[in-house]
Amino acid sequence: MKTMRKPLLTTLMLMLGLMLLSGCAAQQPREPWMINDIVDVEYVAQYVKVPHPENVMIIDSRPYEAKFVKGYIPTAVSIPDTQFEKHAGRLPADKNALLIFYCGGWQCKLSHKSARKAMDMGYTNVKVFAAGYPAWLESGRVPALGLEALHDMLASGADYMLIDSRPVQKYLEGTIPSAISVPDSRFDAKKGLLPADKNTPLIFFCGGLKCPLSHKSAAKAQALGYTSVWIAEEGEPGWKALYGGGQAVAVQSGGEEGSIDAEQFKTIMAESPGSIMVVDVRDPDEFNAGHIKGAVNIPVDRLEKEIAALPADKPVVFVCATGARSGEAYYMTRDLRPEIKDVFYLEAETTYHKDGSFDITVP
């Protein structure tokens, strides 16, 4: 009997392995409409680079406005399957180029349909990432965000931090509204500007599709433990092409030199928060206990070192708890950054809440 146990155990292990394999196949069945050459997330990830590998194109077959702009695999090109013929001219001229199509997961046919259309055109190296965008997210890799979706977030006052990874000088020449400057080359020195809450969405951008800085900074933010990191790949040039430069607002005086009218400040924060940059100069522990949604925390005792990050193309409003520290920040900025013409402070007692709301009492 002892001599029979090892063969029996081996047989049982083989049967268990076959059962597990058949179970995996049952979860992801090969449907008749699928093309044969299916790749996984690791295969796709090796081509998600800036600069992009030559003669490789990753193609998102989902609808543009409904899906693509809300999140996609970085470096991917949007060619919705329903508009494939209209945009087929965007495919590489070389019919041996690697084409990787994807859409919304294993049950989504769009990528397979587009792949077949490409093969009918004579492309010889066509693959489908059948697990699609959901698998990219599940793998923990950074997704990209369309500027249209970012614009909606800005207009709605959503809770996020937008970060310009370009050098400070580029930032000062013009940036996307509500962005703060954290150059990738100085990421470690400036990471203290990032929010304490690691679940806050961070959106990085730089100089467009050929700029790698935002990709590098996004990876560094993930390494710090941030759980919702995005890249707005089209960056400042794309924003400028879609929406133009930042629109300045005409700020009304609150009475004291350099102060902003409190009622106008509340209106701006309710209707167009991205039109100004709010800098909270309280200490980090005060800021973390509650702050205005979208505000950047630069304690007044650090402002001199960080003052180069302030934008010159839209109003800057300093806030604190009473108007004392914000007033100090105002005068410091006037002295050290005289080219910033629109700088103000909130001369009021302000109470901040965890949900991003605030109460102002004007003395």
Legacy VTK file of the C-alpha trace (Angstrom):
# vtk DataFile Version 3.0
C-alpha trace
ASCII
DATASET POLYDATA
POINTS 363 float
0.000 0.000 0.000
2.842 2.428 0.754
4.177 2.128 -2.802
0.793 3.267 -4.185
0.539 6.522 -2.187
3.018 8.584 -4.224
1.493 7.823 -7.648
-1.982 8.434 -6.197
-0.903 11.767 -4.691
0.680 12.795 -7.989
-2.493 11.911 -9.881
-4.640 13.895 -7.444
-2.353 16.934 -7.791
-2.532 16.742 -11.565
-6.327 16.504 -11.443
-6.474 19.510 -9.103
-4.239 21.492 -11.437
-6.455 20.666 -14.410
-9.519 21.721 -12.443
-7.898 25.050 -11.558
-6.886 25.640 -15.151
-10.359 24.831 -16.416
-11.768 27.191 -13.782
-9.583 30.050 -15.069
-10.681 29.323 -18.617
-14.306 29.390 -17.512
-13.816 32.881 -16.051
-12.364 34.180 -19.310
-13.881 32.089 -22.111
-12.571 32.428 -25.626
-15.555 33.659 -27.620
-15.928 33.130 -31.396
-15.747 36.908 -32.018
-12.341 37.235 -30.335
-9.171 37.406 -32.390
-6.501 34.844 -31.582
-3.616 37.090 -30.575
-4.543 38.280 -27.052
-1.975 39.923 -24.764
-1.926 40.717 -21.040
-1.306 43.871 -19.004
2.426 43.209 -18.639
2.781 43.036 -22.407
1.014 46.370 -22.836
2.908 48.081 -20.000
6.283 47.619 -21.713
5.129 49.969 -24.484
3.623 52.669 -22.243
6.629 54.986 -22.319
7.538 58.564 -23.207
9.054 58.960 -25.690
6.777 56.360 -27.231
8.435 53.283 -28.812
8.765 53.626 -32.568
6.257 51.816 -34.794
3.946 50.886 -31.904
0.421 52.195 -31.373
-1.903 51.461 -28.463
-5.494 52.107 -29.530
-8.553 52.691 -27.346
-11.654 51.459 -29.203
-14.170 52.862 -26.699
-16.313 55.977 -27.332
-14.293 59.175 -26.890
-16.522 61.420 -24.749
-18.337 58.696 -22.831
-15.264 56.665 -21.870
-11.839 57.749 -23.167
-11.611 61.257 -21.676
-12.679 59.930 -18.265
-9.686 57.595 -18.089
-7.455 55.655 -20.466
-4.126 53.851 -20.737
-1.349 56.475 -21.047
0.026 57.041 -24.578
-3.068 55.397 -26.106
-4.747 56.942 -29.154
-8.530 57.227 -29.297
-10.016 55.597 -32.396
-13.562 54.518 -31.436
-14.624 51.393 -33.289
-17.796 53.145 -34.468
-15.588 55.732 -36.192
-12.785 53.415 -37.276
-13.098 54.056 -41.012
-13.184 57.830 -40.447
-9.950 57.798 -38.401
-8.110 54.878 -40.012
-5.664 57.363 -41.521
-4.179 57.868 -38.046
-2.785 54.314 -38.063
0.934 53.930 -38.880
1.914 53.836 -42.544
4.016 50.723 -41.931
1.702 47.697 -42.127
4.175 45.733 -39.954
3.763 48.150 -37.049
2.560 46.705 -33.749
-1.075 47.643 -33.072
-2.558 46.883 -29.643
-6.312 47.425 -29.355
-8.254 47.512 -26.082
-11.660 48.531 -24.755
-13.781 47.866 -21.658
-12.801 44.333 -20.683
-13.311 40.700 -21.595
-16.927 41.100 -22.680
-16.254 44.173 -24.824
-16.236 43.435 -28.567
-15.089 46.845 -29.780
-11.335 46.161 -29.667
-11.740 42.835 -31.474
-13.878 44.451 -34.176
-11.328 47.192 -34.730
-8.473 44.681 -34.736
-10.166 42.694 -37.518
-10.684 45.889 -39.525
-6.975 46.667 -39.164
-6.056 43.153 -40.315
-8.384 43.562 -43.304
-6.380 46.691 -44.166
-3.236 44.577 -44.301
-1.718 45.126 -40.866
0.243 42.018 -39.910
1.094 42.541 -36.222
-2.271 43.133 -34.533
-3.023 42.209 -30.926
-5.867 42.770 -28.457
-5.498 43.520 -24.769
-8.788 41.761 -24.023
-8.821 42.486 -20.286
-8.795 46.147 -21.256
-8.885 49.347 -19.240
-10.423 47.735 -16.110
-7.413 45.399 -15.865
-5.033 48.343 -16.251
-6.651 49.999 -13.227
-6.733 46.762 -11.230
-2.999 46.321 -11.825
-2.373 49.546 -9.908
-0.809 51.381 -12.857
-1.321 55.102 -13.406
-4.161 56.017 -15.802
-4.413 59.097 -18.001
-7.194 61.694 -17.933
-8.636 63.728 -20.795
-8.559 67.516 -20.482
-12.315 67.641 -20.988
-12.786 65.623 -17.805
-10.292 67.844 -15.981
-12.222 70.902 -17.128
-15.428 69.436 -15.677
-13.651 68.722 -12.380
-12.391 72.273 -12.226
-15.836 73.732 -12.956
-17.546 71.550 -10.353
-15.041 72.309 -7.583
-14.104 68.650 -7.212
-11.537 67.701 -4.573
-8.187 67.121 -6.307
-4.711 68.595 -6.634
-3.420 69.565 -10.071
0.370 69.577 -10.349
2.546 71.162 -13.037
5.712 69.054 -13.346
7.518 71.498 -15.639
10.322 73.833 -14.501
9.149 76.866 -12.509
9.893 79.285 -15.346
7.512 77.409 -17.648
4.892 77.459 -14.909
5.259 81.222 -14.529
4.790 81.729 -18.269
1.370 80.080 -18.091
-0.271 77.023 -16.599
-3.640 75.281 -16.185
-5.954 77.035 -13.701
-5.717 75.739 -10.099
-2.330 74.055 -10.729
0.558 74.270 -8.280
4.208 74.070 -9.278
6.142 70.952 -8.260
8.882 70.547 -10.887
9.857 66.919 -11.354
13.515 67.855 -10.853
12.611 69.198 -7.393
9.943 66.650 -6.483
11.660 65.409 -3.329
12.278 68.943 -2.077
8.694 70.038 -2.734
6.730 66.892 -1.889
5.615 68.600 1.308
3.187 70.601 -0.848
1.244 67.416 -1.602
-1.880 66.806 0.518
-1.648 64.848 3.762
-4.612 62.698 2.709
-3.108 59.988 0.492
-6.525 59.362 -1.095
-6.706 62.857 -2.592
-6.644 62.578 -6.413
-3.362 63.933 -7.808
-3.301 64.945 -11.478
0.125 65.591 -13.016
0.790 67.327 -16.329
3.681 68.916 -18.192
4.451 70.047 -21.747
2.307 67.703 -23.817
2.343 64.211 -25.240
6.120 64.080 -25.717
6.949 65.306 -22.210
7.961 62.563 -19.726
8.074 64.750 -16.586
4.476 64.134 -15.487
4.923 60.375 -15.905
8.028 60.463 -13.701
6.351 62.575 -11.022
3.248 60.372 -11.029
5.401 57.308 -10.362
7.096 59.135 -7.461
3.708 60.056 -5.982
2.588 56.431 -6.162
5.790 55.411 -4.383
4.834 57.813 -1.574
1.561 55.917 -1.128
-0.928 58.126 -2.989
-3.770 55.921 -4.172
-5.392 58.054 -6.914
-2.695 59.309 -9.273
-3.457 60.474 -12.833
-1.650 62.002 -15.797
-3.188 64.704 -17.999
-0.957 63.847 -20.947
-1.924 66.681 -23.276
-0.685 69.096 -20.632
-0.538 72.876 -20.791
-0.320 73.052 -24.616
-3.443 70.909 -24.944
-5.310 72.995 -22.379
-4.350 76.204 -24.147
-5.528 74.805 -27.476
-8.891 73.752 -26.020
-9.652 76.514 -23.553
-7.132 79.298 -24.132
-4.977 80.897 -21.469
-6.042 81.383 -17.868
-8.759 83.995 -17.459
-8.045 86.511 -14.721
-10.845 87.849 -12.555
-11.244 91.469 -11.524
-10.783 91.303 -7.764
-12.566 93.888 -5.632
-10.868 95.465 -2.639
-12.030 94.595 0.842
-11.123 98.003 2.255
-7.692 97.326 3.713
-4.712 97.599 1.372
-4.311 94.304 -0.503
-7.436 92.695 0.949
-10.085 90.996 -1.163
-13.764 91.693 -0.692
-15.048 88.808 1.455
-18.355 88.474 -0.384
-16.625 88.375 -3.748
-14.216 85.767 -2.400
-17.136 83.537 -1.395
-18.731 84.018 -4.834
-15.511 83.127 -6.640
-15.049 79.986 -4.562
-18.629 78.937 -5.285
-18.697 79.692 -9.008
-15.147 79.708 -10.440
-12.589 78.480 -7.891
-10.022 77.742 -10.578
-9.832 81.412 -11.582
-7.693 82.246 -8.524
-4.997 80.458 -6.561
-5.824 80.190 -2.868
-2.747 79.817 -0.651
-3.401 78.821 2.958
-0.475 80.129 5.039
-1.442 78.402 8.299
0.637 75.595 9.785
0.211 72.080 8.347
-1.667 70.774 11.404
-4.216 73.583 11.075
-4.519 72.967 7.335
-5.026 69.223 7.801
-7.797 69.838 10.333
-9.821 71.640 7.655
-9.181 73.870 4.649
-10.777 75.392 1.571
-11.161 72.845 -1.193
-8.400 73.318 -3.760
-6.236 75.500 -1.528
-2.460 75.012 -1.422
-0.726 74.947 1.960
2.446 77.063 2.168
2.991 78.112 5.810
4.044 81.748 6.040
7.411 80.792 7.540
8.127 78.727 4.397
6.742 81.176 1.883
10.028 82.920 1.111
11.580 79.605 0.044
8.515 78.560 -1.982
7.556 81.940 -3.410
8.886 81.154 -6.896
6.038 78.636 -7.290
3.338 81.326 -7.190
1.753 82.003 -10.602
1.942 85.406 -12.232
-0.907 84.796 -14.686
-3.854 84.721 -12.268
-4.779 86.259 -8.904
-3.215 84.829 -5.748
-5.239 85.101 -2.532
-3.643 84.288 0.815
-5.848 83.042 3.651
-5.294 82.154 7.299
-7.442 82.198 10.454
-7.559 85.925 11.221
-5.911 87.851 8.381
-2.632 88.370 10.264
-0.465 85.718 8.596
-2.181 86.130 5.222
-1.471 89.885 5.423
2.191 89.151 6.140
2.278 86.818 3.120
0.754 89.564 0.973
3.459 92.107 1.834
6.224 89.500 1.483
4.993 88.652 -2.016
4.803 92.318 -2.999
8.438 92.715 -1.940
9.877 89.488 -3.390
7.666 88.988 -6.466
6.755 92.516 -7.631
5.839 91.179 -11.082
2.759 89.525 -9.538
0.253 92.331 -9.858
-2.838 90.480 -8.637
-2.012 89.350 -5.102
-4.475 89.704 -2.201
-5.256 88.407 1.249
-8.442 87.676 3.155
-8.811 90.129 6.042
-11.331 88.171 8.107
-11.784 85.563 10.792
-12.206 82.292 8.941
-13.306 78.903 10.251
-12.474 75.872 8.105
-14.282 72.517 8.011
-13.221 69.018 7.021
-15.581 68.939 4.034
-13.845 71.917 2.405
-16.454 74.481 3.425
-15.630 77.599 5.435
-17.241 80.448 7.371
-16.060 84.061 7.162
-16.622 86.759 9.770
-15.525 90.197 8.562
-14.280 92.440 11.399
LINES 1 364
363 0 1 2 3 4 5 6 7 8 9 10 11 12 13 14 15 16 17 18 19 20 21 22 23 24 25 26 27 28 29 30 31 32 33 34 35 36 37 38 39 40 41 42 43 44 45 46 47 48 49 50 51 52 53 54 55 56 57 58 59 60 61 62 63 64 65 66 67 68 69 70 71 72 73 74 75 76 77 78 79 80 81 82 83 84 85 86 87 88 89 90 91 92 93 94 95 96 97 98 99 100 101 102 103 104 105 106 107 108 109 110 111 112 113 114 115 116 117 118 119 120 121 122 123 124 125 126 127 128 129 130 131 132 133 134 135 136 137 138 139 140 141 142 143 144 145 146 147 148 149 150 151 152 153 154 155 156 157 158 159 160 161 162 163 164 165 166 167 168 169 170 171 172 173 174 175 176 177 178 179 180 181 182 183 184 185 186 187 188 189 190 191 192 193 194 195 196 197 198 199 200 201 202 203 204 205 206 207 208 209 210 211 212 213 214 215 216 217 218 219 220 221 222 223 224 225 226 227 228 229 230 231 232 233 234 235 236 237 238 239 240 241 242 243 244 245 246 247 248 249 250 251 252 253 254 255 256 257 258 259 260 261 262 263 264 265 266 267 268 269 270 271 272 273 274 275 276 277 278 279 280 281 282 283 284 285 286 287 288 289 290 291 292 293 294 295 296 297 298 299 300 301 302 303 304 305 306 307 308 309 310 311 312 313 314 315 316 317 318 319 320 321 322 323 324 325 326 327 328 329 330 331 332 333 334 335 336 337 338 339 340 341 342 343 344 345 346 347 348 349 350 351 352 353 354 355 356 357 358 359 360 361 362
